[in-house]
Amino acid sequence: MDAVIIIFITGLIGLFVGMLKKSELTLAVTSIGLIGGFISMFLMNDYESIFSTYAGLTFSRTQQMFALLAIGLTLLAVLMGYVYYKEEDEHTADYYGLILFSLTGALCLIGFSNMFMFFLGLEILSIPIYVLVGIQKGNSLASEASVKYFFTGSFATAIMLFGIALIYGSTGSFDLNEIRMAIDMGMSHSPMLNIGVLMMMAAFMFKVGAVPFHFWGPDVYQGSSNAVMAYMASVVKLAALFAFVHLFNFTFNQLTPFVSGLVLFAIIVSLFLGYISALKQTSFRRMMAYSSIANTGFALFAVLNQQFGEASLWIFMIGYACSTIALVTINMIVEKDTDELTNWKGIGYSNPLIGITLVISLLSMSGIPPFTGFFGKYLLLSSAFANYLPFVVLAIIASLIGAYLYLRLMVLSLSREGEGQKIKMTAIQALVLVLCLAGVLGGWLVLLIK
């Protein structure tokens, strides 16, 4: 709870600091606040806080790990976006403030213990993103993306509220433990409960960008700046997926047979549609959007694993998020007037750090060992092997299509045709690439911790 307060207050302080129009100072305040929130969350069990008795937010060991990952990824997104944010000193604090407020919602969405906090966390997470997507003045794509994201997000919120209302009507409670107890006592066949669960599932599919509610993703990613896209693809997706998995594995665990067919449909179609559509793209942002849809398909396997689903999702997300932030950072470095993939031709020869990071990130997203992306996919698929073997086979086939997609980009980037071109990279961007590289290489080592 203390970490949530620290990050929220940092966002407020940052807005006032922004009046000085010194982007370096704003970055320093934001970074210190994120580091402070990270330390507070890491040490939450080592001291007694006056806010520890608040029942709305309860961070178990697993939820603590997801919260730490969300804060760390936000720090990476803030650092990699500094080159873009500092160009407008008057609005740098606005960017950072909105990201910190969104992170506050993400932490609430990770630690929620009742439907009230769940809904508040979801909206606090989402509303700043609606603004950030369309904050680029004079950019028609950004305006279109913001409006589309707002309306689809609002539609999903309305569906989710209907679902929550039906669940409350059938169980008589908003508390997750009480809802679970009511289901265990025989409510699993209640039509009202089942319809409410289906409506919540549909809303979650909107939020995480899974088929058949994925259509907003490519346009929103294309209209967003690199910095906002990196935050959306990592922290927003992390928080929404964890809430999805936690809610259905903990509260609705008795309903797994009821929802598993729909989840499997979303998984397989998301995988194939995402990867096959990504193959046709010439825009980096749209390619990453469809890749995100496919990776959401992999992440949804965690919903089918009640015992280790959350742990498997953590490993998968650290590999996916670090790889994504690294690739978006490289795109920011090489992007010219457009975000066409032709900009990537030969960049692997121009800078050793870019080349190494690019190759390892793409191999990790392809599921090649010994990188974190491989262990994430392995854990998710192995947990479903016994009960859903045909779907695991289909997921492996889809993964091969994804590997071809990523390896094709790698070949383009390592082409000798672009050898020798000059690429300007700041020290902060280099730091982000190194930190992402560390996550991709060593994120799986958490498996060795007992």
N, C-alpha and C positions, 0 to 999 in steps of 0.2 A: 504493500500500500504506500509506503514511504517513497518508493521509486516513482509511482504515479504522480504523487504530489510534487516531487522535485522536478520532474520533467514538465509538468503543467506550469509551475511557477517560473521555470526557466524560459518557457515560451512567452510568458507575460513580461518578464524582465527584458527579454530580447527585443520585444516591440518598442519598449522605451529606449533601449540602447540604440535601436535603429534610427532614432531621431537625430543622432549625432552624424549619421551618414558615413560611418566608417565600417566598411564591410569586414575588415580584418577583426575588429572588436566584436562584431556580431557573431562571426564564426567562432571566435574564442569563447564567448559566453555560451553559445549553443553546444560546443564541444565539451566544455566543462560540465554543463548541466547533464549531458548524456553520459559522460563518464561517472558523474556523481550518482545518477540514477542506476547505472550498471553496478557500481560498488554497493549501493544500498540494497539492490535486489540480490546480489551475490551473497551478502552478509545478513540477509533477512532473518535467518535462524540463529544468529549469534548475538542478537540483542533484542530487548523487548521494546516495542514501539507503542506509543499511546494510541495508534490507529490499528493495532493488531487485532482488536476485538471486533472490528467491523466485519460483519458476516457476509456482506455482499461480494467481497473479493477475498478469495482464499487460494493461495498459491501453494500447491503441492510441489514435490520435487520435480515432477515432469513439467508442470506449468511454470515453475521457476526457470527451467532450462529454455523453454520457449520464449519467455519474457526476456531473458538475457540475450538470446539470439536476435529477437526483434530490436532491442536497443542497439546491439552491435551493428546490425545491418543498417539501421537508421543512421548511425554515425558514418558508415561508409558512404551511404547515399548523400549525406550532407557534405562530406568532404569532396566527393567526385563532382557534385554540382556547384562547387564554389566558383569555378571558372565561369560558369554561366550566370550565377547569381550576382557576382560582384560587378557585372557590367551595369547594373542598375542599383547604385548605392541607396537610392531613396526607397527601394522596395526589397532590399536583401533581407531585412528583418521580417518582412511580411511572409516571404517564402519560408524562412526557417521557423517562424512562429506557427504557420499552418501545418508544417510537417510535425512539429513537436505536439501540437494539439491532436493531430491525427494519431501519433504514436500513443498519446494518452488513451485514446479510444481503443487502440490495438491491445494495450496492456489490460484494459478492462474486459475486452473480448476474450483474452487469454485466461484471466483469473475469475471470471464470473461464476457465481454459485446460485443465481436465480435469474428468472427471465427478465426482470427489470434491468439488472445490470447488463445482461446480455444485449438487450435492445439499446440501452444507452451507449454501450461500448461500440456497437455496430454503427450507430449514427454518428458518434463523435469521430470514429475512424473515417467514415465516408464523406461527410459534408466538407471538410477541408480539401479533400481530393477533388471534389466537383469544381472548387475554385481554382486549385492549382493546375488542373488540366487546361482550363481556358484562360489562364492569367497572361498569356502572351498577347499583348495588344497588337491589333492590326493583322493577326494571323487568322484567316478564315477557317483553316483546318482545326485550329485549337478551339475556336468558338463552336464549331459544329460538334467536335468531340465532347466538349463540356456539356452542351445541351443534351446530346444523346446519352451520355453517362448519367446525367442528372435524372432524366426521365426514366431510363431503364432502372436506375438505382431506386428511384421513388416507387416505381411499380413493384420492384422486388420487396421493398420495405412494407408496402401495403399488403402484399400476399403474406409476408411473414407475420404481420400483426394479426391478420385473420387466423393464421395457424396457431399463434400463441393464445388467442382468445378461445379457440376451440379446445386446445389442450387444457387450458384453465377450466373451461366449462365441464370437461369430462373428468378431470382429476381433482379440481377444487383447490389447486395450489400453483404458485409460481416458483416455488423452491425446487431445485433439481432433485434433491434427495427424496422429498415428499412425492414428486411426480413419479420417480422411479419406484417407490414403494407402492404407489397406487397401481402402477402397471403390473408389478409383481403379484399383487393381490387379485388380479383377474380382469384388469381393464384393457388387456391387449387386444380384445375383440370388439371394443367399442367403436362403432362407425364414426362417431364424432372425433375420437382420439386419432383414428387412422387418417381421416381427412385432414386434421390439423397437422399431423406429422408429414403428410404428403405436401401440404402447402409450405411448411417450413423447408422441406427438402428442395422444392422448386425454387424458393427464394435463395437458398444457399447455392444452388446451381448458377443462378444469376450472379451472385457475389464472387464466386470463384472462377467464373467463366467457363463452365463445362457445357458440353452439348446436352440438350438442345437450346440452351440459353446463353450461347457464346457470341452472338452476332454483334454485340457492342464492342468486343475486344479489339479487333484490327483497327477500326476507325479511331477509337480512343487512344490506342498506343501510337498511331501515326500522328495524331494531332498534339500529343503531349511533347514536352521537352524531354531530352535525354535524362535529366535529373529526376523529373517526376515519374517517368516511365520506370526508372530503376527502383524507385521507392514502391511504386505500385506492384511491380513484378516480384518484389521480395517481401517487404513487410506486410503490405495489405493482403497479399495472397497467403502468407504465413499465418496471420491472425485468423483470417476467414476459414482456412482449411483446418486449423487446429480446433476452432469452435465447432465446425461441422463434425469432425471426428470425435471430439470430446462429448458433444451432445448425444450423438447416436450410439457411441460405444458405452457411455456411462448411464445416461438417463433412459434412452430408448433401446437398451441392449436386448430386451426381450422381443423387440420388434424386428430383429435382424432378418428372419425369414421373409417378413412382409416387405422390407425395403431392398433386400439384396438384389432382386431381379432388376429393379430400376437403376440401382447403382452400377451393376455390371453393364447394363445397356449404355449408361453415360460414360463408363470407362472405355469400352471398346470403340464406340463411335468417336469419342473425343480423341483417342489415340490416332486412329486412322485419318479422320478428317483433319486433325491438326497437322500431322506430319505431311500428308499428301498436299494439303493446301499450301503449307510452308514452302514446298518444293517449287511452286509456281511463282513465288514472290521475287520481285527485284528490289523492293524496299526493305532495308534492315529492320525498321520498326514493325512492319507488317509480318515479316518473317518471324520476329520474336513473339509477336502476338499469337500467331498460330502455333508456334513452338510452346508457348505458355499453355495453350489449350490442351495440347498433347501431354505435357507434363502434369497438368491437373488430372488427366486421366490416370496416370501412374499414382499420383498422390491419393486418389480416391480408393485405392486398394486398402488403405489404412482403415477405412470405414468397416471393412469386412473382417478385421482382425481385432477382436475385443481385448486380447491380452497384451499384445505388443504393437498395436496400431500407432499409438502416439509416439513411442520411441522410434519406430521405423520412419515415421513422418519427419521427425526431427533430423535424422541423418540425411534423409532425402532432401529436405529443404535447405540444409546448410550447403550441400553440394550444388543444388540448383540455383539458390540465391546468390552465392558467391560467384559462380560462373556467369550468371546473368549480369550482375553488377560489373564484373570485369569486362564483359563484351560491350556493355553499354558505355563504359568509360572509354574503351578503345574507339567506339563509334563517335563519341564526342570529340576525340582527338583527331580523327581522320575526316569527320564530316565537313563537307564544303557547303555548297548552296542546297544540296539535296542529301537525302540519306540513302542513296542508291548503293547497292552492294558493290558496284564498280569502284567505289572509293576505297575498297579494301584490297584492291589488287596490289600485291607485292609488299604490303606493309610489314609482313613478318621479317623481311630482310632489312628494313630501314632502322629498326630498333630492337635489340636483343630482348629487352624486357617485354616489349609488346608481343614479339614473336613467341617467346616461351609461355607467357600468360595465355595468349590466344590458343596455342596448341593444347595446353593442359586443360583449359576451360572447356574446349570443344570435345576433347577426349572424355572428360568427366561427364558432360551432358550426353555423350553417346553411350555411356555405361561401360566404358573400358576400364578394367582394373589397372593399377591399384588405387584409383582416385575415389573421392568421397561419393561422386555420382553413382559409381558402380555399386558400392555398398548400400546406398539408399535404395536403388532399384532391386538389388538382390533381396534385401530384407522385406520389402513390400511384396515382391512376387513369391518368395519362399513361404510367406505366411499364408498365401492363398493357394499354394500348390496342392495341398491335400483335398480341399473341397471344391476348388474351381479350376481344375487342371486345363480344360479346353480354353478358358479365358486367359490363363497364364501363357499358354502357347500363342494365342493371338496377340497378346501384349508383347511377347518376345519378337514376333514377326514385325509388329509396328515399330518396335525399338530398332530393328535393322533398317527400316526406312528412315528413322530419325538419325541413325548413325551415318547413313549416306548423305543426308542433308547437312550435317555438321562437318563431315569430312570434305564435302564439296566446298564449303566455305573455307576450310583450312587450306585446301589446294589453291584456291583463288588467292588467299592471303600470302601464301608462300611462293607465288609465281615470281619468277625472276624479272618479269617485265617491269615491275615497279621498283626494282632494286635501286637503291641510291637516292630515292626521293626523300626530301627532308621532312621530318615530322617533329613539330614542337610539342613538348610535353612538360607540364609544370611538376614541381617537386611533390605537390599534393596528389596529383594524378598518379605519379609513380608510387607513392605510398599506398594509395588505394589498390593499385594492381598487386603490390606485394602482399598486402593483407588478404586480398581475395585469393591470391595464389596459396597462401598459408591455409586458408579455409578449405580450398579444393584438395590440397595435398594431405592435410592432417585432420580434417573435420571428423573423419571416421574413427580416430583414435579414442574418442569418448567411449567407444564400445569396450575398450580395455579397462575402463574405470568401473570398479565394483561398488 
